[in-house]
Amino acid sequence: MSVRHALVFGATGHIGKWLVRELLHQGVTVTAAVRTEESFHRLDDWLSRHDANGTPTQVLVDFSAGDLGLDPASNDFRFVTEIHNVAGAFAFGMNAADAYSANVTSAERVVRFAAELPALSRLVHLSGYRVGGQDPAEVPWGESRRAAEYRRLGAYEGSKVESDAVVQAAALSLGVPFTMVNPATVIGDSINGESSQLLGLAASVMDLFRGKLPALPGNERTFVPVVTADYLASFMALVPTRPEAENASYWVLDDATPPLPELLRMLGKHLNVRVPWLKIPSGLLKRLPPKLTGADPETTSFLSEDRYPTMAALSLAEAHGLRHPPVETALRRWADYLVAAELAASAERVAST
């Protein structure tokens, strides 16, 4: 039996499910921290349909409680060696208070809980490629800075920026060994494309399929990188075992992702749908009214030409036999899955009427 025992917050989400499956495949004992019994049953059913090697145990978590509703002295946590925090809210249009509560307060509470566990050797926190690398020395943020950043970036991205800094600061002050994982847009499984995430790039792909994408966003240098769900899960399962990953941050994304207009043209051709010929530069897109562009204002900050420091993550992964799957194949499989899921849902609605 593995000496590793992982506690996963956010186990029922798009990333959490694949992470739990990967940990079980590696023989790791897993406890899933879930909000309800019903959500755990859905996770257990999903795992059984995806050939997981075993099943996790469950504990109920209350993110609104200062102690998460969990007793760190309980036998449930006595042998926990690693915590993976993939919980949080990925949503656009949140108000600042809700975003702060979901992505900052809850993350800090996980760190404080981790500090109480006797066998813990690593906390792995999921941050993001656009928000990682914050300076923990700048914590705490003042109200004026928070208001300005949340207004500039949108409540979701602003709260993730603050969360990245807060998690590092709390972990350093409490002596909790941590690894920050900063993934790109997480698309589907590399084998069959399966994904339950419909925001962000997925929404653009579906608008393209429906003929509702008025123009290609960005230019030929606009870089919205992706990573497959199974690759990210494997990377997250790896880092707690590596001493060099302690108190380090890793950007996990595929540098071979095509520029955004090229990516959408490639998927449009694959799906046999019309691709807009017009391109809207990201600067102009940010200034045009959302009713005209169809773009959520909070998504426009992701339309960037920036590149990211991926070498450390690539070196660590490749040293342990982990390599990105061919990105264009993975993108096509993901698009096929999204379209098939929508067509199946439409057929089910018709059949029920």
C-alpha positions in Angstrom: 0.0 0.0 0.0 1.2 3.5 -0.8 2.6 5.6 2.0 1.1 8.6 0.2 -2.3 9.9 1.4 -3.7 12.8 -0.6 -6.5 15.1 0.6 -8.1 16.8 -2.4 -10.2 20.0 -2.1 -12.3 20.6 -5.2 -12.3 16.9 -6.1 -15.6 17.0 -8.0 -14.6 19.7 -10.4 -13.2 19.4 -14.0 -9.6 19.3 -12.8 -10.3 17.6 -9.5 -11.9 14.5 -11.0 -8.9 13.8 -13.3 -6.5 14.4 -10.4 -8.3 12.0 -8.1 -8.3 9.4 -10.9 -4.6 9.8 -11.5 -3.7 9.6 -7.8 -5.8 6.4 -7.5 -4.0 5.0 -10.6 -0.7 5.6 -8.8 -1.9 3.7 -5.8 -2.2 6.8 -3.6 -4.8 6.8 -0.8 -7.2 9.6 -1.5 -9.7 11.5 0.6 -12.0 13.8 -1.3 -13.2 16.9 0.5 -16.7 17.6 -0.9 -19.5 19.9 -0.1 -22.3 17.3 -0.2 -22.9 13.6 -0.1 -24.6 13.9 -3.5 -21.5 15.5 -5.1 -19.4 12.7 -3.7 -21.7 10.0 -5.2 -21.4 11.8 -8.6 -17.6 11.7 -8.3 -17.6 8.0 -7.3 -19.9 7.2 -10.2 -17.6 9.1 -12.6 -14.5 7.3 -11.3 -16.2 3.9 -11.7 -16.9 4.7 -15.3 -13.4 5.9 -15.9 -11.5 2.8 -14.7 -10.2 4.4 -11.5 -8.0 2.1 -9.4 -10.2 2.1 -6.3 -12.3 4.8 -4.8 -11.6 7.7 -2.4 -13.0 8.2 1.0 -15.0 11.4 1.7 -15.1 14.2 4.2 -17.6 17.1 4.1 -16.1 20.5 3.9 -17.7 23.9 4.6 -15.7 26.7 2.9 -17.8 29.3 4.7 -16.5 28.1 8.1 -13.2 29.4 9.5 -12.0 25.9 10.2 -13.6 24.5 7.0 -15.8 22.4 9.3 -12.9 19.9 9.6 -11.0 18.8 12.7 -7.3 18.4 11.9 -6.9 16.1 14.9 -9.4 13.6 13.4 -8.2 10.2 12.4 -9.4 11.1 8.9 -6.3 13.3 8.5 -3.8 11.7 10.8 -1.8 10.1 7.9 -2.5 12.8 5.2 0.9 13.5 3.5 -0.2 15.9 0.8 -3.1 18.3 0.1 -4.1 19.3 -3.4 -6.3 22.5 -3.4 -8.1 22.7 -6.8 -11.2 24.3 -5.2 -12.4 27.8 -6.0 -14.8 29.6 -8.4 -14.1 29.9 -12.1 -16.8 32.3 -13.2 -17.1 35.6 -14.9 -19.4 38.3 -13.7 -18.9 37.7 -9.9 -18.9 40.6 -7.6 -15.7 41.4 -5.7 -16.9 40.1 -2.4 -18.0 36.7 -3.8 -14.7 36.3 -5.7 -12.6 37.2 -2.7 -14.5 34.7 -0.5 -14.3 31.9 -3.1 -10.7 32.3 -4.2 -8.8 34.0 -1.5 -10.5 33.4 1.9 -11.1 29.7 1.2 -7.5 29.2 -0.1 -6.0 30.8 3.0 -8.2 28.5 5.2 -6.8 25.5 3.4 -3.3 26.6 4.2 -4.1 27.1 7.8 -5.7 23.7 8.0 -2.7 22.1 6.3 -0.4 23.6 9.0 -2.2 21.5 11.6 -1.6 18.1 10.0 1.1 16.1 11.6 2.2 14.0 8.5 1.9 16.7 5.8 4.9 17.1 3.5 3.4 19.2 0.7 0.5 21.5 -0.1 -0.1 21.8 -3.9 -2.2 24.8 -4.8 -3.7 25.4 -8.3 -3.2 29.0 -9.4 -3.1 30.1 -13.0 -0.7 30.9 -15.9 -1.8 34.6 -16.0 -1.7 35.1 -12.2 1.2 33.0 -10.9 4.4 34.3 -9.5 3.0 37.0 -7.2 5.1 38.4 -4.4 4.1 37.1 -1.0 5.9 40.0 0.7 3.1 42.3 -0.6 0.5 40.5 1.5 -1.8 41.8 3.0 -3.4 43.8 0.2 -5.0 47.1 1.2 -8.7 47.7 0.3 -7.7 50.3 -2.3 -5.3 47.9 -4.1 -7.9 45.1 -4.0 -10.6 47.4 -5.5 -8.2 48.6 -8.2 -7.0 45.2 -9.2 -10.4 43.6 -9.2 -11.7 46.5 -11.3 -8.8 46.3 -13.7 -8.7 42.6 -14.2 -12.3 41.6 -13.3 -13.2 40.0 -10.0 -12.3 36.4 -11.0 -8.8 37.1 -12.3 -8.1 39.8 -9.6 -9.1 37.3 -6.8 -6.8 34.6 -8.4 -3.9 37.1 -8.4 -4.4 37.9 -4.7 -4.9 34.3 -3.9 -1.6 33.3 -5.4 0.2 35.8 -3.1 -1.9 35.0 0.0 -1.3 31.2 -0.3 2.5 31.7 -0.6 2.6 34.2 2.3 0.5 32.1 4.6 2.4 28.9 3.8 5.8 30.6 4.4 4.7 32.1 7.7 3.2 28.8 8.9 6.0 26.6 7.7 3.9 24.7 5.2 5.9 23.3 2.3 4.1 24.2 -0.9 4.1 23.9 -4.7 2.2 26.4 -6.8 0.9 25.0 -10.1 0.0 27.6 -12.8 -1.9 25.9 -15.6 -3.1 27.3 -18.9 -6.6 26.8 -20.2 -7.4 23.2 -19.3 -9.0 21.4 -22.2 -10.3 17.8 -22.3 -8.6 14.5 -21.8 -6.0 13.8 -24.5 -7.5 10.5 -25.4 -11.2 11.2 -25.9 -11.4 15.0 -25.4 -13.8 14.7 -22.4 -14.4 18.0 -20.6 -17.0 19.5 -18.4 -15.6 23.1 -18.6 -17.6 25.3 -20.9 -16.2 28.8 -20.1 -13.4 30.7 -21.7 -11.9 29.1 -24.8 -14.6 26.4 -24.8 -17.2 29.1 -25.3 -15.4 30.5 -28.3 -15.1 27.0 -29.8 -18.8 26.5 -29.4 -19.7 29.9 -30.7 -17.6 29.0 -33.8 -19.5 25.8 -34.2 -22.9 27.6 -33.8 -21.9 30.2 -36.4 -22.1 32.9 -33.7 -18.5 34.0 -33.6 -18.5 37.3 -35.4 -14.7 37.6 -35.8 -11.5 35.9 -34.8 -10.1 37.6 -31.7 -6.5 38.8 -31.5 -3.7 38.6 -34.0 -1.3 36.0 -35.2 0.8 36.5 -32.0 -2.1 36.2 -29.6 -1.3 33.2 -27.4 -4.0 31.5 -25.3 -2.2 28.3 -24.3 -3.8 25.0 -23.4 -3.0 21.9 -21.4 -4.9 18.6 -21.4 -6.7 17.6 -18.2 -4.8 14.3 -17.9 -1.4 15.9 -18.4 -2.1 18.4 -15.7 -3.4 15.7 -13.4 -0.2 13.7 -13.9 2.0 16.8 -13.2 0.1 17.6 -10.0 0.4 14.0 -8.8 4.2 14.2 -9.5 5.2 17.4 -7.7 4.6 16.2 -4.1 7.2 13.5 -4.6 9.9 15.9 -5.7 12.1 17.7 -3.2 13.1 20.3 -5.8 9.4 21.3 -6.1 9.1 22.5 -2.5 8.2 26.2 -2.3 8.4 26.5 -6.1 6.0 27.6 -8.8 5.5 25.9 -12.2 3.8 27.1 -15.3 2.1 24.1 -16.9 1.1 24.7 -20.5 1.9 23.5 -24.0 4.1 26.1 -25.8 3.2 24.5 -29.1 -0.4 25.8 -28.8 -1.2 27.6 -32.1 -1.9 31.4 -31.9 -5.5 31.9 -31.2 -6.8 32.8 -34.7 -4.9 29.9 -36.1 -6.3 27.6 -33.4 -9.8 28.6 -34.2 -9.3 28.3 -38.0 -7.9 24.8 -37.5 -10.9 23.8 -35.4 -13.4 25.4 -37.8 -11.9 23.4 -40.7 -12.0 20.3 -38.6 -15.7 20.8 -37.6 -16.5 21.8 -41.2 -18.0 25.1 -40.2 -17.6 28.6 -41.5 -14.7 30.5 -40.0 -14.9 34.3 -39.8 -12.4 36.1 -42.1 -12.4 39.3 -40.0 -9.9 39.6 -37.1 -10.4 42.0 -34.2 -7.2 43.1 -32.5 -7.4 42.5 -28.7 -6.9 46.2 -28.0 -10.0 47.1 -30.1 -11.9 44.2 -28.7 -11.5 45.5 -25.2 -12.9 48.9 -26.2 -15.9 47.7 -28.2 -19.3 47.1 -26.4 -19.8 43.4 -25.4 -23.2 43.4 -27.2 -21.3 44.0 -30.5 -18.5 41.6 -29.9 -20.2 38.8 -27.9 -17.1 38.7 -25.7 -17.4 38.8 -21.9 -15.3 41.8 -20.8 -13.4 39.7 -18.2 -12.1 37.4 -20.9 -10.3 40.1 -22.9 -7.3 40.3 -20.6 -6.5 36.7 -21.6 -5.9 37.9 -25.2 -2.2 38.5 -24.8 1.0 38.0 -26.7 2.8 37.1 -23.5 4.8 33.9 -23.2 5.5 32.2 -19.9 8.4 30.6 -18.0 7.7 26.9 -18.7 11.2 25.5 -18.7 11.2 24.4 -15.0 7.9 22.5 -15.4 9.0 20.9 -18.7 12.3 19.8 -17.2 10.7 18.3 -14.2 8.0 16.5 -16.2 10.3 15.1 -18.9 12.8 13.9 -16.3 9.9 11.6 -15.1 8.6 10.5 -18.5 5.8 13.0 -18.7 5.3 14.7 -22.1 2.6 16.8 -23.6 0.4 14.9 -26.1 0.3 16.4 -29.7 -1.6 19.6 -29.1 -3.5 19.9 -32.3 -4.8 16.3 -32.0 -5.9 17.0 -28.4 -7.6 20.2 -29.5 -9.6 18.4 -32.2 -10.7 15.6 -29.8 -11.7 18.3 -27.3 -13.8 20.1 -29.9 -15.4 16.9 -31.0 -16.4 16.1 -27.4 -17.9 19.6 -26.8 -19.9 19.4 -30.0 -21.1 15.8 -29.4 -22.1 16.7 -25.9 -24.1 19.7 -27.1 -25.8 17.7 -29.9 -26.7 14.9 -27.4 -28.2 17.4 -25.0 -30.2 19.0 -27.8 -31.5 15.6 -28.8 -32.5 14.8 -25.2 -34.4 18.0 -24.9 -36.3 17.3 -28.1 -37.1 13.8 -27.0 -38.5 15.0 -23.7 -40.9 17.5 -25.3 
